[in-house]
Amino acid sequence: MARRREWTRETLAAGVRAGDTRALARAITLVENSDPLAYEVVRDLYPETGRAYTIGVTGPPGVGKSTLIGALVRHVREQDMSVGVISVDPSSPFTHGALLGDRIRLADHFLDPGVFIRSMGTRGHLGGLAESSLQTMLVLDAAGKDVIFLETVGAGQSEVEVIGVADTVLLVLMPGSGDSVQALKAGIMEIPDVIAVNKSDHPAAKTMLNEVRSILALDHERAWKPPIVLTEAMRSENVDQVWAEVERHRSFLEEHGGLEERRRRNLAGEVFAVASARAKTHLEHAVRDDPELRRLLDEVQRRELDPLTAVREIMEKVFKVEDGNSPDTR
């Protein structure tokens, strides 16, 4: 029986640079498990990142995001570009490599050496989903992938953080779906750069398109007006048009110097998002393990101590910093 390869920092980084699939898979597993070796490898690779173009694909569950990504991957591969797909959507058929029924067409991509697909989980990560997905994106970028798709559900804060690392955000909606209407109402319209209304043969498709257009019309401040494309991802209809709009958005960013600015802002935002998640986890553990800090919480819950005084004392003890919002009583 062949002995399992023992990866070192040097061999793993070299394998990722060479685009070796086993090295990529191993590096991403280490990232998900918060292994110290992963941090060293990403640190070595980081100067070589920034070449891949990242597309965040978001939207409610069941609207066909994975199907659309599958069709986009096929379109991109026809242009001889290599692709990485990171799925952080638990409802996605990419998760666990599920390839049953109408999902079997995705098997082509799993067998294509120019495509690397990975599903993500938090796995107890201190920084949560934002950290593990960012690190995975950097690994795929360093491996020479030309395009990276980040798939997520457009819902909670962690998903918004994940999508925050993308160069272009593609929002997928579906007519006749209550979730899609909720997505519109939830302010998700501030996020996308390109919108696909999937299942264009649905009777309500045109109505949906008009609804979306009227909501977008309320935003007079954005220089870029998100285009809306009616698609039928199962039949790859208008997928080339979606990609054309993604490329048009990229050109728009590059022409106005916005791509570099967006990437700088996104990376700074990621640093704060990961730091905040880690600080929160550290704080929760500190309070749980310290009887004195637990006593403060108990006093707040019994209304014997006000919350801000408790915050000030916890901050001073855990982080050795004074709460600047507290009044100086000295």
Secondary structure as GFF3:
##gff-version 3
##sequence-region A 1 330
A	DSSP	alpha_helix	9	17	.	.	.	ID=ss1
A	DSSP	alpha_helix	21	32	.	.	.	ID=ss2
A	DSSP	alpha_helix	36	45	.	.	.	ID=ss3
A	DSSP	three_ten_helix	46	48	.	.	.	ID=ss4
A	DSSP	beta_strand	53	59	.	.	.	ID=ss5
A	DSSP	alpha_helix	65	78	.	.	.	ID=ss6
A	DSSP	beta_strand	83	87	.	.	.	ID=ss7
A	DSSP	three_ten_helix	95	97	.	.	.	ID=ss8
A	DSSP	three_ten_helix	101	106	.	.	.	ID=ss9
A	DSSP	alpha_helix	107	110	.	.	.	ID=ss10
A	DSSP	beta_strand	115	119	.	.	.	ID=ss11
A	DSSP	alpha_helix	128	142	.	.	.	ID=ss12
A	DSSP	beta_strand	147	153	.	.	.	ID=ss13
A	DSSP	alpha_helix	157	163	.	.	.	ID=ss14
A	DSSP	beta_strand	168	173	.	.	.	ID=ss15
A	DSSP	alpha_helix	178	185	.	.	.	ID=ss16
A	DSSP	three_ten_helix	188	190	.	.	.	ID=ss17
A	DSSP	beta_strand	194	197	.	.	.	ID=ss18
A	DSSP	alpha_helix	205	216	.	.	.	ID=ss19
A	DSSP	beta_strand	228	230	.	.	.	ID=ss20
A	DSSP	three_ten_helix	233	235	.	.	.	ID=ss21
A	DSSP	alpha_helix	239	255	.	.	.	ID=ss22
A	DSSP	alpha_helix	258	289	.	.	.	ID=ss23
A	DSSP	alpha_helix	291	301	.	.	.	ID=ss24
A	DSSP	alpha_helix	307	318	.	.	.	ID=ss25
###
